């Protein structure tokens, strides 16, 4: 047995060493983008705080205090807080590594039960219908790859990474179906540089088929005739990465003369319009690529004050 292996079964094992072992063991089951994310969080946020601690000296309280401090002032440039969802990711890594240590008798106590910061659900932002119609009108009269990407998301709910990875051979205009088989992710290459790569979707539910509606069919058919790229939202032979696409999107929003927002709001807008139109939740969940219908229900099914008012009018009519 090597000295390194001997150390695995002693109290000298540090958190940094445990995290390295845990990451290596789980690497085979992680997508490259997830592995890159976990490696970054370990290196930048976890090791500097508790990396040198021996397992025997680590307590749940220490981890909870670390997470609490990350929420309050966790930005690497010391300019403010980290989001609770980001800090929860840090907590999940630490507790998963500690659970691995407990299961494999690398530490004598179970310290994997750690209270993580609660995530307060954000109110879903949606583009008002009047502004959506204004934006669609502008895009149809000023056809660009970016505008096509916006229309795609407005009528299918595709994520930005899925749109940037979408190739024309993923679109079957004859049968009016879009095959979502890829997404763009940031990963580490062999030289440890962060690069954009086309990957399969993160979950099996994200790999899906989406019907092409008549308005979307018309604009895709027209645009395909003039497109010079194998990728739908690119002008050249290579894909456009999500950061560049988002930058182009902001310029498009300015040109449309509507309120600035981020691209993910387009996906929210699609889902909300579907709910308003009476699309059944199961179908919508599958179109959005959610792994569970509860995600769709929790995220999008909430009545507006107008809907609540109209529903209560039913009670008024019933009692009168």
N, C-alpha and C positions, 0 to 999 in steps of 0.2 A: 504494500500500500504506500503510495507517495505521501510526502509531507502535506501536500495540498489536500489530498483525500482524507488524511488523518485529521486535518483541521476541521473538516466538515462535522465531525462528531465530538468537538470540544467546544467549550464556552468561549473560545477565542474568535469564533466566526463573527465578522462585522456585518453591519447592514449592507454596506457596499458590496461585500462578497456574496451575501445572500441574494441581493438584487441581481447581480451578474449571473448567478446560478439559475435563479428563477426565470430570467429573461431568456437564457440559453435553452432551458428545458422547454419553454413555451414557444420558442421561435418557430418551430415547425407548424404550429397551429395558428399563427398570427399572419395576417396579410402584411406585406412589406410596409404599407403606409401606417398600419397600427404599430408595427415594430419600431418604426422611425419615431412615432409619437411617444411611445413608452420610453424609448432610449433617451429622448430629449428631456422628458419630465424627470426621469431618474437622475440624469447628469446635471440638469440645471436647477431643479427644485428640491430633490430629496437628498441626494448625497451631500450637498453643502451643509445641510442641517443635521442629519442623523447618520450620515454615511460611516463615520468613524466609530460609532457606538458598537460595542459588542452586543450580541443578541441577549445575553444574560442581563444587560443593563437597560434594555429597551422596555418601556411600559406604555400601556394604552394612553395614559395621561400625556406623556411626551408627544405622542403622535397627534393626539387631539389638539394640543397646544400648537404644534407645528401647522396643522391645517387651519386652525383659527387665525394664526398670524398671517398665513398665506391669503386668507380672505381679506384681512384688514390692510395688509401692505405687502402683497406677494409679487408685484411686478419686479422684474429683474433690474429695471432702471430706478427702482425705489420711488416711483412717481404715483403709486396708488395700489388699489386692491385688485385681486384676481376675481373672476366670476366664480360663483359657488359651484357651477357645473364643472369648471376647469379644475377647481380644488378637489371636487369629488373624484375626478379622474386620478389625481395624485393619491388620494386616500384609498382608492380601489387597488392601485398598484401595490401600495405598502401592505394593506391587509391581505391581499392575495399571496404576496411573498411570505408573509408571516404564517399564513395558513399552510403554505407549502412546507415551511420549516417545522411546524408542529406535526403535520402528517408524516414527515420523514424523520421525526425524532431529532431534529437539529437544535431544538430548544426544549426546555423542560416545562414550559408553561404556555398556555394558549393565550396569546395577546393579540389575536387577530380580530377580536370584537372591538371595533373602534367606531365611535359616533362620527359620522361624516356631516359636513354642512348641509342643511336642507336647501334644496333648490326651489326658489319661488318662481312659479310659472309666469313667464312674461306674457303680457297681453299681445295677442296676435295682431300684427299690423297688416292691413289690407288696403290696396289701392281703391279709392272710391270708384264706383261704376262710371261716373261721368269722366273722370280722369283716365280710366282704362280705355274708354271709347275714344278719347282724344289721342291717346298714345297709339292705339291700333290704327287710327286714321292716318297719323303721321307716318308710321312704319310702312303702311301699304303704299303711300305716295313717295316714300324715300327708301326703297329696298336696299338693305345692307345685310351682311352676315350677322351683325349684332341684332338687328331688328328681327331677323328670322329666328334667332335664338330666343328672343323675348316672346314672339308669337308661339313658338314651340312650348314654352313653359306655361303660357297663358291658357293653352288648350290641352296640355297633357300633364302639367305639374312636374316636369323633369327638373332634377337638380342641376346646378351649374356645372358640376363635374361630368355629369351624364351628357349634357348638351355639348360641352367642349369635346367629348370623346366620340360623339355621334357621327358616324360616317354614312355616306349615301347608300352603301350596301347594307346598312341596318334598317333602311326604309323601303318597304314594299308598297309602292304606290298602286300597283295593280290590285292588290288585295287590301290596300288601305290599312296597313299595320306598321307600327314602329317596334323594332326589337331592341330593348335596352339590355345590352350585353356587356357594356364597358363603362368605366368612369375614369376620370383623371385623378391621380393621387400624388402627393409629394412623398418621396422615399429617399433613402440614402443609397448612393451608388457605391461601386467598389472602392472609390477613392474617398468615401465618406462625405461626398458633396450631396446637398439636397437637390433633387431633380424631379421634374414632372414625368410621370409614366402612365400609360394606359393600362389599367388593371380590370379584372372582373369586379363586379359589385361586391360590397362588403358582406352582404347577406344573400341567401338564396331568394328571398322575397323581393330583393331589389332587381333581380334579373327577371324581366317581365315583358309582356306584349301589350301595347297600347293601341287601341283603334284610332284611326285618323278620321276626324270629323270633316264635313264638307268644307267649311271655311279654311281649315288647315290644309286640306288636300289641294285646294285651289292655289294657295300661296306657295306651297312646297313645289307643286308641279311647275308653276311659273318660274320660280327661282332656280330650280334644277337645270333649266334650259340655259342659264347664263353662268352657273357656278363653274369655276375652274379648279376646284379643290375636291379631293376625296372626302374631306370633312365638311359637314354642313355649314358650320359657322366660321370657316377659315377662308382666306383668299388665296393661300398657297398650298403647297403639298404637305405641310406639317400642321398639326393641330394648334389651336390657340389655347394657352393655359388659362385657368379660371381667374387669376389675378388680372391678366391683361384684358380678358373679356369683361370683368367687372368694371375696369377703368373705362372701356368703351361704352358700357351700359350707362355709366354716370353722364357721359357726354350726350348720349341719346336722350336721357331724361331731361337734361338742360334744353336740348333742341325741341323737345315736345312741349316745354313750358309748364311742366308739372312739378310737384314737390319731390325733392330728392329722397331716395330710399335705397336700400340694398337689394341685390338681385333675388335673394331668397324670399322676399316679400311677394315676388311674382308667383312663386309656388303656393304661398299662403293664399294669394288672391284666387288662384285656380281652384283650390280646395274649398274655399269659402263660397265661391260662385256655384260650385257643384252642390254644396249643401243647400244654398238658397233655391236652386233649381229643382231640388228634390231627388238628386242622385242617391241611390241606396248606399249605405255606409260600407257594406262589404265590398261592393264594386270599387268604390272610391279608394278604400284601403289598399286594394290590390293594384290599382292604377298608380297610386302614390309610392308603391313599393314598401309599405309598412310591414313589419314582421308580425304585427298583431293588430287586430281591429280596435283594441282598447287604445292604442296610440292615436288613431284617427279620432275616436270618440273624445278622448281627453284633450286633444289639441284643437279640434275644429268644431265639435258639436256643442255650441253654446248660443243661446238665443240673443239676438239684439233686442234693444228696448222696444223697437218697432214691432218685432215679432211677438214679444211678450204682450205688448199693448193689444195687438190684433187677436191674440189668443184669449185674453181676458174679456174682450168684447163678446166672445162666444158665451161667456158666463152671463154677461149683462143681458144678452138677447134671450138666454134660457130662462132667466129669472123674471123677465118682463112679461 
